[in-house]
Amino acid sequence: MKFSLTKYILPSVISMVLVGAYTNIDGLFIGNAAGDDGIAAINIVWPIVAFITSLGTGIGVGGSVIVSNLRGRGEELRAENARRTSLVLLFLAGIAATLVLFFSYSPLLARMGAEGRVLEYAENYAFVVTLGSIFQVSGAGLVVLLRCDGKTGHAMLYTAAGLVIHILLDWLLVQRYVLYGVAVSTVAAQAAVMLFGLCSYRIGRGNKCNMAFAGEILRSSLAPFGVNFVSSLVLLFTNYFALMAGGTAAVSAYGVMSYAVYTYDYVFQGVCDGVQPVISYCVGADDIAQKKRAVRSAIILLAVLSVLFALITPLMIWCLPRLFAVSAQAEMFMRSGLIIYAFSYPFKAAVKFLCALHYSHKKVWLANLCTYIDPLIFTPLFLVLLPMGLGMDGIWAALPLTQIAVFLIGAGVSVLVYQKSRHRKPQKEHS
C-alpha cells in the first residue's frame, strides 16, 4: 500500500496552524481590548487550556498508533474495535477533565503568580473553558482520529470551520465581555468541531468497544500528550520567572512572542502528526523502504521550515508589538527575546520528530524521555541559573539551551537503542 505524504502532511500542518490561530486571534482581540493585563492573563491561564486540548490530542494519537499498526498487520476487525475504544476514552477523559479542573483552577492560577486584575481576567477565562472541557478534549481527539482514517481533508475543513466560528464570536463578544467573551468563543468553536467530527467518524454496527485496548491506547498517548503539553509547562515556568524579573510587561512580551513561536511549534507538530500514521502502518507491515522515504521527507521538510522561521525573525520584531498593542517596555523585552528564540527552532523540530518516530515504533519510554526531560529537568534548571547573570535575556536563553540539551540526549540514547534492536533481530531470526 503506497501513501501520498502530501495527502497526510499538508492537511495536518494546515489543521495545526488553524489550531494555533485560535490563540493568536484571541491575543489580537484581547491586546486591543485589555492591554498588557489581558495578554498576561491569558498567557498565565494557558497551561490549563493546553492540558485540556493535549489530553484529546494525546488520546487521539495514541489510538491512531494502535489502529494504524493493526491495519498494517491486516487485523481490520481489531483495528475497528480499537477505533471505537479511542472514541469512548475521549468522552471519558473530557468528563474527568471538567470535574477536576472546574474545582481547582482558582488555586492553580494563584500559584502560577496571577494577582490583581490579571488574576480576575484569568479566572473569568478559566471558569468558562473548564466547564466546556468535554467539547475541547473530544474535538481535538476526533481531528486526529479522522486523519488516521485518511479523512485529512475533513479534519482540516472542520478545524477551519471552528476557526471561523471562533473569530466571529470574538468579534461579537470580546469588547463587551473581554475574557469571558474569548472563553465562550473557544468552547463554542470546539463544540462545533466535535459535532462535525462525529458526523464523519462512522463505525460499523458489528464493531464493539473493547476496553482491553484502553491500557495500550493510554500508554501510547503519554508521549503525544507530553509533546503537545510540554510547551505549556515551559510556558508556566517561564511566566513565573518572567513575572519575577520584569513584571506584567515581561509576561505580556512573552505571551506575544509565544503566539509566533508556538505557531511554529504547531507547524512542526503538524508535519510529525501527518507522517506518524504512515510510519506506524509501515512498521506494522514491515515496509522498510516506504518508512525510510517518509522519514527522509519529514526531516527535509522540518529543516527547511526551521530555517525559514528563523529568517523571518526581523519581520516578527517589527510587526508583533504593533499588532498586539503591547506597552513600550514589553516591546523592548521582545526585541532580544525573538532573536534568542530563533536559535531554538531546528532543535524543537528535531525533538518533536524524534518523539513521533519513537511512538510510531511503540518505543514509548524513549518518546517519554525526549518529552519530559524538558519541563522536569532542563527548563527549570536554566530558568533558575541563567537570569542570575543575564537578567531577562537569561530567561529567553533557557528555551534554545533546553532544546539543544534534550536533542543531544534524545538522539544519543536513540542511536544506542536502535543499534541494539538491529543486532538482536538477526539473532532472533537465526535462532
PAZA-456154 format. One line per field, with one value per residue (C-alpha): residue in one letter; x, z, y. Coordinates in Angstrom, 3 decimals, decimal comma. Example, Ala and Ser with C-alpha at 12.3 -4.5 7.8 and 13.67 -1.06 7.14 Angstrom:
BEGIN
res c(A:S)
px c(12,300:13,670)
pz c(7,800:7,140)
py c(-4,500:-1,060)
This chain:
BEGIN
res c(M:K:F:S:L:T:K:Y:I:L:P:S:V:I:S:M:V:L:V:G:A:Y:T:N:I:D:G:L:F:I:G:N:A:A:G:D:D:G:I:A:A:I:N:I:V:W:P:I:V:A:F:I:T:S:L:G:T:G:I:G:V:G:G:S:V:I:V:S:N:L:R:G:R:G:E:E:L:R:A:E:N:A:R:R:T:S:L:V:L:L:F:L:A:G:I:A:A:T:L:V:L:F:F:S:Y:S:P:L:L:A:R:M:G:A:E:G:R:V:L:E:Y:A:E:N:Y:A:F:V:V:T:L:G:S:I:F:Q:V:S:G:A:G:L:V:V:L:L:R:C:D:G:K:T:G:H:A:M:L:Y:T:A:A:G:L:V:I:H:I:L:L:D:W:L:L:V:Q:R:Y:V:L:Y:G:V:A:V:S:T:V:A:A:Q:A:A:V:M:L:F:G:L:C:S:Y:R:I:G:R:G:N:K:C:N:M:A:F:A:G:E:I:L:R:S:S:L:A:P:F:G:V:N:F:V:S:S:L:V:L:L:F:T:N:Y:F:A:L:M:A:G:G:T:A:A:V:S:A:Y:G:V:M:S:Y:A:V:Y:T:Y:D:Y:V:F:Q:G:V:C:D:G:V:Q:P:V:I:S:Y:C:V:G:A:D:D:I:A:Q:K:K:R:A:V:R:S:A:I:I:L:L:A:V:L:S:V:L:F:A:L:I:T:P:L:M:I:W:C:L:P:R:L:F:A:V:S:A:Q:A:E:M:F:M:R:S:G:L:I:I:Y:A:F:S:Y:P:F:K:A:A:V:K:F:L:C:A:L:H:Y:S:H:K:K:V:W:L:A:N:L:C:T:Y:I:D:P:L:I:F:T:P:L:F:L:V:L:L:P:M:G:L:G:M:D:G:I:W:A:A:L:P:L:T:Q:I:A:V:F:L:I:G:A:G:V:S:V:L:V:Y:Q:K:S:R:H:R:K:P:Q:K:E:H:S)
px c(0,000:1,516:0,877:0,888:2,781:1,358:-2,147:-1,221:1,255:-0,237:-3,749:-2,185:0,038:-2,858:-5,063:-2,390:-1,776:-5,506:-5,492:-2,643:-4,581:-7,279:-4,782:-3,335:-6,752:-7,627:-4,432:-5,212:-8,657:-7,527:-4,462:-6,567:-9,353:-7,382:-3,695:-0,825:-3,118:-5,338:-2,447:-0,651:-3,870:-4,466:-0,781:-0,887:-4,116:-2,964:-1,356:-4,823:-6,301:-3,361:-3,786:-7,381:-6,586:-3,395:-5,450:-7,629:-4,704:-2,738:-5,591:-6,270:-2,651:-2,413:-5,468:-4,155:-0,860:-2,676:-5,227:-2,640:-0,335:-3,161:-4,228:-0,647:-0,741:-4,063:-6,088:-9,007:-11,582:-9,296:-8,370:-12,047:-12,524:-9,562:-11,106:-14,344:-12,441:-10,495:-13,740:-15,101:-11,846:-12,102:-15,526:-14,484:-11,362:-13,446:-15,816:-12,905:-11,143:-14,297:-14,777:-11,152:-10,290:-13,503:-12,857:-9,121:-8,463:-8,658:-5,898:-3,827:-3,911:-2,885:0,070:1,061:1,677:-1,502:-2,787:-4,969:-6,605:-4,577:-5,951:-9,513:-9,206:-7,604:-10,359:-13,045:-11,470:-10,824:-14,390:-15,924:-13,181:-13,064:-16,861:-16,517:-13,615:-15,523:-16,005:-12,332:-10,975:-13,348:-12,875:-9,064:-9,029:-11,546:-9,500:-6,503:-8,559:-10,086:-6,578:-5,781:-8,804:-7,397:-10,026:-7,353:-9,401:-12,397:-10,214:-8,776:-12,166:-13,727:-10,838:-11,191:-14,941:-14,235:-11,798:-14,386:-16,905:-14,235:-13,314:-16,944:-17,752:-14,576:-15,660:-19,134:-18,203:-14,686:-15,119:-18,072:-17,208:-13,369:-12,007:-15,489:-16,153:-12,921:-13,644:-17,163:-15,709:-13,169:-15,669:-18,306:-15,774:-14,517:-18,088:-18,705:-15,541:-16,651:-20,085:-18,634:-16,142:-18,809:-20,726:-17,713:-16,473:-18,566:-18,222:-19,994:-22,691:-20,764:-17,768:-17,618:-15,755:-13,045:-11,684:-8,800:-7,281:-7,679:-4,406:-2,401:-4,018:-3,378:0,261:0,732:-0,920:1,593:4,271:1,988:0,154:3,504:4,713:1,653:1,565:5,269:5,403:2,710:4,593:7,562:5,241:4,112:7,684:8,716:5,661:6,588:10,236:9,389:6,867:9,528:12,143:10,133:6,557:3,398:5,193:7,605:4,747:2,902:6,043:6,432:2,754:3,043:6,342:4,628:1,952:4,684:6,897:4,064:2,653:5,975:5,546:2,147:3,678:6,415:3,844:1,621:4,432:5,113:1,434:0,942:3,781:3,087:0,186:2,320:5,294:3,040:1,449:4,876:6,144:3,108:3,505:7,336:7,626:11,149:11,557:8,409:9,231:12,663:11,068:8,594:11,317:13,608:10,833:9,796:13,378:13,973:10,697:11,321:14,830:13,587:10,774:13,023:15,437:12,561:11,103:14,488:14,888:11,573:12,527:13,179:9,659:8,226:10,185:8,708:5,059:4,104:4,232:2,023:-0,491:-0,979:-0,806:1,723:3,454:6,833:8,528:7,061:8,244:11,774:11,788:10,546:13,372:16,107:13,756:12,733:16,351:17,413:14,397:15,276:18,221:15,805:13,726:15,783:16,183:12,477:11,624:14,155:12,876:9,264:10,242:12,211:9,117:6,852:9,337:9,537:5,841:5,306:7,681:5,899:9,084:7,031:9,756:12,083:9,358:8,627:12,313:12,548:9,307:9,567:13,233:12,475:9,953:11,139:14,869:16,296:13,753:13,565:17,344:18,162:15,428:16,955:20,592:20,674:18,821:21,395:23,928:21,838:18,589:15,643:17,913:18,736:15,034:14,804:18,056:16,592:14,472:17,216:19,632:16,946:16,061:19,732:20,244:17,096:18,020:21,572:20,446:17,442:19,440:22,307:20,068:18,011:21,078:22,161:18,699:18,045:21,516:20,890:17,496:19,143:21,690:19,036:16,701:19,031:19,949:16,279:15,628:18,673:17,572)
pz c(0,000:-1,100:0,678:-0,669:2,054:0,766:1,440:5,074:5,944:4,262:5,781:9,140:9,055:7,989:10,748:13,394:12,159:12,352:15,942:16,705:15,029:17,721:20,277:18,004:17,165:20,862:21,575:18,929:20,359:23,994:23,439:21,875:24,494:27,731:27,001:28,898:31,721:29,314:27,396:30,639:31,987:29,016:28,946:32,623:32,231:29,012:30,609:31,886:28,404:26,849:29,289:28,082:24,359:24,814:26,593:23,495:21,070:23,129:23,224:19,528:18,559:20,960:19,334:15,879:16,534:17,629:14,810:12,069:13,347:13,422:9,915:8,722:10,051:8,295:11,540:10,404:12,962:15,934:14,405:14,289:17,901:18,929:16,972:18,932:22,214:21,378:20,949:24,294:26,027:24,611:26,147:29,492:29,573:28,754:31,660:34,045:32,969:33,581:37,081:38,142:36,616:37,419:41,147:41,025:38,519:41,010:43,394:40,385:38,891:42,186:42,419:38,862:40,061:38,860:41,083:40,941:37,589:35,855:38,250:37,746:33,955:34,172:36,436:34,085:31,201:33,169:34,544:31,083:29,493:32,235:32,067:28,349:28,680:27,154:23,872:23,632:24,535:22,111:19,309:19,461:19,560:16,769:14,394:14,930:14,540:11,297:9,911:10,861:8,780:5,782:6,158:6,330:4,271:6,587:9,651:8,045:6,969:10,394:12,095:9,634:10,288:14,023:13,484:11,516:14,337:16,844:15,045:14,563:18,254:19,329:17,198:18,748:22,398:23,358:23,511:25,872:27,895:27,478:28,799:29,284:25,599:24,448:26,528:25,123:21,605:22,345:23,778:21,089:18,285:19,747:20,293:16,584:15,630:17,861:16,242:12,714:13,607:14,994:11,714:9,826:12,393:11,302:12,960:11,684:13,873:14,271:15,820:19,596:22,112:23,551:26,734:26,631:24,226:26,739:28,568:25,353:23,925:27,112:27,274:23,650:24,408:27,090:24,685:22,232:25,203:26,543:23,193:22,992:26,680:27,426:25,719:28,125:31,152:29,838:29,439:33,059:34,387:32,075:33,043:36,702:36,281:33,782:36,261:38,983:36,734:34,659:35,967:33,848:30,843:30,704:30,815:28,155:25,969:26,470:25,639:22,291:21,469:22,230:19,617:16,972:18,455:19,261:15,773:14,552:17,065:15,578:12,096:13,276:15,116:12,041:9,974:12,671:13,204:9,443:8,891:12,045:10,653:7,609:9,734:12,106:9,154:7,633:10,963:11,166:7,517:7,777:4,753:5,348:2,001:2,371:6,014:5,042:2,383:4,875:7,464:4,916:3,558:7,050:8,073:4,958:5,379:9,075:8,331:5,625:7,825:10,834:8,719:7,178:10,608:11,823:8,755:9,300:12,865:11,905:10,456:13,712:15,756:13,678:13,423:16,588:19,104:16,803:16,104:19,762:21,128:23,882:26,027:25,141:27,899:26,603:23,087:24,399:26,006:22,760:20,570:22,194:23,059:19,485:18,265:21,024:20,428:16,731:17,669:19,150:16,032:14,385:17,707:18,587:15,216:15,723:19,217:18,029:15,161:17,477:19,663:16,691:15,402:18,769:19,444:15,845:16,720:20,101:21,962:24,460:27,068:24,518:23,427:27,075:27,743:24,901:26,042:29,803:30,497:29,122:31,751:34,586:34,377:31,862:31,694:35,484:35,777:33,112:34,292:37,767:36,681:33,578:34,832:37,623:35,157:32,110:33,532:31,127:28,321:30,536:30,695:26,897:26,520:28,572:25,589:22,971:25,518:26,769:23,251:22,392:25,563:25,004:21,376:22,182:24,943:22,982:19,792:21,654:23,543:20,403:18,367:21,065:21,427:17,693:17,092:19,766:18,192:14,797:16,319:18,224:15,254:13,087:16,159:16,897:13,282:13,266:16,455)
py c(0,000:3,348:6,623:10,147:12,037:15,329:13,998:13,296:16,056:19,130:18,891:18,008:21,107:23,335:21,886:22,506:26,063:26,715:25,412:27,833:30,628:30,290:31,599:34,258:35,665:35,727:37,645:40,250:40,932:40,838:43,022:45,737:45,403:44,913:45,648:44,008:42,784:40,840:39,264:38,374:36,794:34,514:33,570:32,569:30,556:28,885:25,773:24,792:25,163:23,328:20,447:20,023:20,025:17,965:15,316:14,978:15,068:12,533:10,010:10,631:9,967:7,007:5,456:6,311:4,498:1,316:1,449:2,130:-0,607:-3,170:-2,190:-2,606:-6,176:-6,806:-7,074:-4,926:-6,134:-5,441:-2,081:-1,115:-2,197:-0,046:2,820:2,701:2,350:5,525:7,441:6,233:7,200:10,715:11,272:9,780:11,974:15,055:14,385:13,753:16,970:19,006:17,583:18,004:21,392:23,255:22,848:23,503:26,307:29,175:27,986:26,879:30,382:31,962:29,560:30,481:34,045:35,782:38,590:41,695:42,448:39,747:37,102:38,377:38,127:34,674:33,332:34,637:32,731:29,523:29,393:29,009:26,903:24,270:23,864:23,096:20,654:17,730:19,621:20,541:17,091:15,331:17,867:17,715:13,902:13,420:15,583:13,263:10,080:11,346:11,865:8,265:7,189:9,061:11,822:14,500:16,936:16,547:17,203:20,334:21,692:21,118:22,905:25,789:25,985:26,092:28,964:30,961:30,493:31,481:34,703:35,705:35,200:37,048:39,991:39,968:39,326:40,437:44,212:43,829:40,715:40,636:37,280:35,797:36,513:34,872:31,762:31,380:31,680:28,938:26,459:27,093:26,597:23,311:22,090:22,690:20,774:17,881:17,719:17,901:15,158:12,848:13,130:11,729:9,227:6,276:2,868:-0,256:-1,821:-5,050:-3,300:-3,256:-1,160:-3,401:-1,810:-4,287:-1,759:1,092:0,470:0,223:3,363:5,333:4,183:5,217:8,566:9,615:10,832:12,714:14,244:15,392:16,694:18,934:19,887:20,313:23,698:24,864:23,550:25,506:28,485:28,092:28,150:30,979:33,048:32,730:33,735:36,490:37,904:37,934:39,558:42,032:42,191:42,212:43,762:40,802:38,273:40,253:40,237:36,514:35,990:37,772:36,047:32,735:33,438:33,366:30,659:28,243:28,746:27,357:24,522:23,745:23,583:21,217:19,107:19,077:17,554:14,946:14,106:13,856:11,401:9,341:7,196:6,378:5,279:3,311:1,482:0,744:-0,637:-2,949:-4,011:-4,251:-1,936:-0,612:1,185:3,277:4,019:5,370:7,554:9,004:9,673:11,331:13,568:14,683:15,533:17,641:19,496:20,216:21,516:23,893:25,206:25,824:27,897:29,845:30,699:31,918:34,159:35,982:36,998:40,668:40,883:39,479:42,043:44,857:43,778:41,854:44,765:46,841:44,095:43,216:46,776:45,976:48,586:50,125:48,125:44,848:45,726:46,249:42,808:41,232:42,530:40,487:37,613:36,837:36,853:34,444:32,196:31,801:29,559:27,007:26,277:23,484:21,689:21,999:20,433:17,635:16,762:16,614:14,319:12,017:11,647:10,891:8,309:6,574:6,211:5,061:2,185:1,697:2,673:4,634:5,071:6,710:9,125:9,917:10,543:13,079:14,695:15,011:15,804:19,281:20,511:18,275:18,987:21,412:24,254:24,778:24,409:27,002:29,389:29,379:29,696:31,911:35,026:35,390:36,729:37,646:39,057:38,835:37,608:34,626:33,761:33,872:31,861:28,990:27,864:27,226:25,762:23,373:22,224:21,654:19,595:17,496:16,843:15,738:13,371:12,080:11,490:9,807:7,382:6,705:5,713:3,268:1,701:1,282:-0,151:-2,783:-3,569:-4,202:-6,563:-8,538:-9,038:-11,194:-13,291:-13,922:-14,937:-17,247:-18,980)
